[in-house]
Amino acid sequence: MGMFDKLIDNLKASKKTIVFTEGTDERILSAADRLLREELMGVILCGKPEEVKAAADKGGFEIDGAEILDPETYPEMEALVAQMFELRKGKMTEDECRAFLKKSNYFGTMLVKAGKADALLGGATYSTADTVRPALQIIKTKKGSNLVSSSFIMFREKDGKEETIAMGDCAINLGYTDTVDKEGNVTLTAARKLAEVAVETARTAAFFGIDPKVAVLSFSTYGSGKGGTVQLSHDAVIEAKNIDPELVIDGEFQFDAAVSPEVAKTKCPDSKVAGQANTFIFPLIEAGNIGYKIAQRLGGFEAYGPILQGLNAPINDLSRGCNAEEVYKMAIITAGMA
């Protein structure tokens, strides 16, 4: 696949190191074996060495090239504690930092923050929240980002042609409401939040070789419907253009207007996006999650993600139902973004 060929070439040219938070998981070990054999990246496995090695032996996986780090015995733990305490000053005591760093999700995230690894992949057994929370507290959002979001890269071959699209946010933000301070002043609008998702998803799409044409979706096209998410999606388009004036974005659109040239000619003939969108922004997680799974199960797309956006380093989350092949490919994506 072209998308992965490019990432693999880049990784071989500039080797990165990835940390896996669940070092005894069979799927992680299988992927680590393959990544090491193909010399794609350095691998750190979190866990007790004897347990990780026993799990690898049981599955027949070769992981001699991996570094196995146990937070209980890590020789530089106190340095990590001090660094985390500084990052969380006023929010956690040193003892609380030390306790949290005994958990591999926090330990792995601090390894990235401390420069011991370039990227992290977790979630084979951890929940999404348990992957995202330490990333927010330690890695934090990059300058200009007010929230973490996610996208899925969707790929399929159809009629001899490759098709790649992006969808966001399908996994992190439940919905979008105004942020209000104690005095009742709006400090961050819902539309600005959704606009940031759109901009970040477009950047992710571009990273994977998509020339993003962004459609912000709703159940209305150019005001044909009222209520619900219509105003939010409409206003998010305006905000996104303010954030990135070069971004090719439009909406609000119904999905058919976004993808069908025939419908677009009728509903929005002057749009530069309608009928040819390849990057789709959903106004609610329900719509996003349902949408990408319909594309996956009925449309024949392979889904890669969720790819987390807005952080200062590549931290990605696995589905707990993932298989070894998905771990392998998500590791390539995650390290490739470092």
C-alpha positions in Angstrom: 0.0 0.0 0.0 1.4 3.4 -1.0 0.6 5.1 2.3 2.6 2.5 4.3 5.4 2.2 1.8 6.2 5.9 2.2 6.0 5.7 6.0 8.3 2.7 6.1 10.8 4.3 3.8 10.9 7.4 6.1 11.3 5.2 9.2 14.2 3.3 7.7 15.9 6.5 6.9 15.4 8.1 10.3 14.9 5.4 13.0 12.5 6.3 15.8 11.7 4.5 19.1 8.2 3.6 20.1 7.0 2.6 23.6 4.3 0.1 24.1 2.5 0.4 27.4 1.2 -3.2 27.5 4.4 -5.3 27.1 2.9 -8.7 27.9 0.0 -8.5 25.4 0.3 -11.2 22.7 -0.8 -8.7 20.0 1.9 -6.2 21.1 4.6 -8.9 21.2 3.7 -10.1 17.7 3.8 -6.6 16.3 7.1 -5.9 18.1 8.7 -9.0 16.7 7.8 -8.0 13.2 8.9 -4.3 13.7 12.2 -5.5 15.0 12.8 -8.1 12.3 12.1 -5.4 9.7 14.3 -2.9 11.5 11.7 -0.2 11.3 12.1 1.3 14.8 13.4 0.8 18.2 10.9 -0.8 20.6 10.4 -0.3 24.3 8.1 -2.7 26.1 6.7 -1.7 29.5 6.5 -4.5 32.1 8.4 -6.9 34.3 11.2 -8.4 32.1 10.5 -12.0 33.3 6.8 -11.7 32.5 7.3 -10.0 29.1 9.9 -12.7 28.1 7.7 -15.5 29.3 4.8 -14.1 27.3 7.0 -13.8 24.2 8.4 -17.3 24.6 4.8 -18.7 25.0 3.8 -17.0 21.7 7.0 -17.8 19.9 8.0 -14.2 19.4 11.5 -12.9 19.1 12.0 -9.7 21.0 15.7 -9.8 21.9 16.1 -6.4 20.2 13.5 -4.7 22.4 14.2 -2.8 25.6 12.0 -4.0 28.5 11.5 -1.4 31.2 9.8 -2.0 34.5 8.5 1.1 36.3 9.1 -0.7 39.6 12.9 -1.1 39.0 13.6 1.7 36.4 16.9 3.2 37.6 16.0 6.7 36.5 12.6 6.7 38.1 13.4 9.6 40.6 14.3 11.8 37.7 11.0 11.0 36.0 9.2 11.8 39.3 10.9 15.1 39.6 10.1 16.0 36.0 6.5 15.0 36.4 6.2 16.9 39.7 7.4 20.0 37.9 4.8 19.5 35.1 2.0 18.8 37.6 3.1 21.4 40.2 0.1 22.4 42.4 -1.9 19.4 41.1 0.1 16.4 42.3 2.5 15.8 45.1 5.8 14.0 44.6 4.4 10.9 46.2 1.3 11.0 43.9 3.6 11.4 40.8 5.6 8.4 42.0 2.5 6.3 42.5 1.1 7.2 39.0 4.5 6.5 37.4 4.2 2.9 38.6 1.4 2.5 36.1 2.7 1.8 32.6 0.4 4.3 30.9 1.9 7.1 32.9 5.4 5.6 32.9 5.4 5.2 29.1 4.1 8.7 28.5 6.9 10.1 30.7 9.5 8.2 28.7 8.3 10.1 25.7 8.3 13.4 27.6 11.9 12.7 28.8 13.1 11.9 25.3 13.6 8.2 25.9 11.1 7.4 23.2 9.7 9.3 20.3 6.1 8.0 20.3 3.7 5.9 22.3 1.1 3.3 21.4 -1.3 2.0 24.0 -4.9 0.9 24.5 -4.7 -2.8 23.8 -6.0 -3.3 27.3 -6.2 0.3 28.6 -9.3 2.4 27.9 -9.0 5.4 25.6 -9.3 7.7 28.6 -6.4 5.9 30.3 -4.2 6.6 27.2 -5.4 10.2 26.7 -5.4 11.4 30.3 -1.6 11.0 30.9 -0.9 12.5 27.5 -3.0 15.6 28.4 -1.3 15.9 31.8 2.3 15.3 30.6 2.7 15.8 26.9 0.0 18.5 26.8 -1.6 20.2 23.8 0.6 22.0 21.3 0.6 25.7 21.0 -2.7 26.9 19.4 -4.6 23.8 20.3 -7.3 23.9 22.9 -8.3 20.2 22.8 -7.2 16.8 21.8 -9.2 15.2 19.0 -8.9 12.2 16.8 -9.3 11.1 13.2 -9.4 7.8 11.3 -7.6 7.3 8.0 -9.8 5.1 5.8 -8.3 3.2 2.9 -9.8 0.9 0.3 -9.0 -0.4 -3.2 -12.0 -0.3 -5.5 -12.1 -0.9 -9.3 -8.4 -1.0 -9.4 -8.0 2.4 -7.7 -6.8 3.3 -4.2 -9.0 5.6 -2.2 -8.0 7.3 1.1 -10.2 9.6 3.1 -10.1 11.0 6.7 -12.8 11.2 9.3 -12.8 13.2 12.6 -13.7 13.2 15.4 -14.9 9.7 15.9 -13.4 8.7 19.2 -12.6 11.5 21.7 -14.9 14.4 21.9 -18.5 13.5 22.8 -19.8 16.8 21.6 -19.1 20.5 21.6 -20.3 23.2 24.0 -19.1 26.7 24.9 -16.5 26.8 27.7 -17.7 29.4 30.2 -15.7 31.0 33.1 -16.9 31.6 36.6 -18.3 34.9 35.7 -20.3 33.4 32.9 -18.1 34.7 30.0 -17.6 32.4 27.0 -13.8 31.7 26.8 -13.9 29.2 24.0 -16.9 28.6 21.7 -18.2 25.3 20.6 -17.7 26.3 17.0 -14.0 27.1 17.7 -13.6 23.6 19.2 -15.1 21.9 16.2 -13.1 24.1 13.9 -9.9 23.0 15.5 -10.9 19.4 14.9 -11.4 20.2 11.3 -8.1 21.9 10.9 -6.2 19.2 12.7 -8.0 16.4 10.8 -7.0 18.2 7.5 -3.4 18.3 8.7 -3.5 14.6 9.5 -5.1 13.9 6.1 -2.3 15.9 4.4 0.4 13.9 6.3 -1.1 10.7 4.7 -1.0 12.1 1.2 -4.6 13.4 1.0 -5.1 16.8 -0.6 -7.8 17.7 2.0 -11.2 19.0 0.8 -13.0 19.3 4.1 -16.7 18.9 4.6 -18.3 19.8 7.9 -21.3 17.6 8.2 -24.8 17.9 9.6 -28.3 17.0 8.6 -28.6 20.3 6.6 -27.0 21.8 3.6 -26.5 25.5 3.6 -29.3 26.1 6.1 -31.9 23.7 4.6 -32.5 22.4 8.1 -32.8 24.1 11.5 -31.9 23.1 15.0 -29.6 20.3 16.2 -26.0 20.7 15.0 -26.8 22.9 12.0 -25.6 26.2 13.5 -22.6 24.6 15.1 -21.4 23.1 11.8 -22.0 26.3 9.9 -20.1 28.4 12.4 -17.3 25.9 12.6 -16.6 26.4 8.9 -16.2 30.2 9.5 -13.9 29.6 12.5 -11.8 27.1 10.6 -11.2 29.6 7.8 -10.1 32.1 10.4 -7.6 29.6 11.9 -6.3 28.5 8.4 -7.3 30.8 5.5 -5.7 28.4 3.0 -7.8 25.5 4.1 -10.3 24.2 1.5 -13.4 23.7 3.7 -17.1 24.2 3.4 -20.4 23.3 4.9 -22.6 22.7 6.6 -23.3 19.7 4.3 -25.5 16.6 4.3 -23.3 13.7 3.5 -24.8 13.2 0.0 -24.0 16.8 -0.9 -20.4 16.3 0.3 -19.7 13.3 -1.9 -22.1 13.2 -4.8 -21.4 15.6 -7.7 -24.9 15.2 -8.9 -26.4 16.2 -5.5 -23.8 19.0 -5.2 -24.9 20.5 -8.5 -28.4 20.9 -7.2 -27.7 21.9 -3.6 -24.5 23.9 -3.7 -23.2 24.3 -7.3 -20.6 27.0 -6.4 -18.9 25.0 -3.6 -15.2 24.0 -4.1 -15.8 21.1 -1.7 -19.3 19.7 -2.3 -19.3 16.6 -4.4 -15.6 15.9 -4.0 -15.0 16.0 -0.2 -12.4 13.6 1.2 -12.1 14.8 4.7 -15.2 14.6 6.8 -15.9 16.4 10.1 -18.7 15.1 12.3 -20.5 17.4 14.8 -21.0 14.7 17.4 -19.2 11.5 18.4 -22.3 9.4 17.8 -22.3 10.5 14.1 -18.6 10.1 13.7 -18.4 6.6 15.3 -21.4 5.3 13.4 -20.1 6.9 10.2 -16.6 5.4 10.2 -17.9 2.0 11.1 -20.5 2.1 8.3 -17.6 3.0 5.9 -15.6 0.1 7.3 -18.2 -2.6 7.4 -20.3 -1.8 4.4 -18.0 0.4 2.3 -15.0 -1.9 2.5 -12.6 0.6 4.0 -9.8 -0.4 6.3 -9.8 1.9 9.3 -6.6 3.2 10.9 -6.9 5.0 14.1 -8.0 6.7 16.2 -5.0 9.0 15.5 -4.8 11.5 18.3 -4.4 15.2 17.2 -3.4 18.3 19.0 -0.6 16.9 21.2 3.0 17.8 21.4 4.1 14.2 20.6 2.6 11.2 18.8 0.5 9.3 21.3 -2.0 6.9 19.8 -4.7 4.7 21.1 -5.6 1.1 20.0 -9.0 -0.5 20.1 -9.1 -3.1 22.7 -10.5 -5.4 20.0 -7.4 -4.8 17.8 -5.4 -7.6 16.2 -1.6 -7.9 15.8 -1.7 -6.6 12.2 -3.5 -3.4 13.4 -1.0 -2.9 16.1 1.8 -3.3 13.6 0.3 -0.7 11.2 -0.6 1.7 14.0 3.0 1.5 15.3 4.2 2.5 11.8 1.7 5.4 11.7 2.6 6.5 15.2 6.4 6.4 14.9 6.0 7.9 11.4 4.4 11.0 12.8 7.4 11.6 15.2 
